[in-house]
Amino acid sequence: MAAYTKPLPAISTLNQRYWEGLKQRRMVLPYCEACDSVWYPPTPFCPDCWSRDFRWQAVSGRGVVNSWVVFHQAYFSSFKDDIPYSVAEVELEEGPRLLTNLVEVANEDIAIGMPVEVVFDDVTDEVTLAKFRPRKG
Ligand SMILES: [Zn+2]
């Protein structure tokens, strides 16, 4: 397998649980014990009520496409073989929105509101990325 040359996330004590979850085929996010908020990306306190009392909990991995773009230019040379490729904002059922790539769908078939589900892409031995594909049924 060719070496993975695209940018990788900076894994820190703050977001380590998220990345470990993806490696284990689960998407886990911080849930606020004080106000029940769930959010992404991980921060050391709840963005809604500033409580530092939160737990990590699995989310459904289901959501909808909220917005997307198709890149026709490789701003990183490591993406040049992928163009044109999509970058989407997916809104999870639990509320958080995250930027991701859509897979298993042609760029011309992407639509706002399209139901999607997470898939796990092991890009290196240490890093698994969350991508999304159209949900069936
Ligand atoms: Zn809160």
Boltz pocket constraint, residues with backbone or C-beta under 6 A from the ligand:
constraints:
  - pocket:
      binder: B
      contacts: [[A, 32], [A, 33], [A, 34], [A, 35], [A, 36], [A, 37], [A, 46], [A, 47], [A, 48], [A, 49], [A, 50], [A, 51]]
      max_distance: 6.0
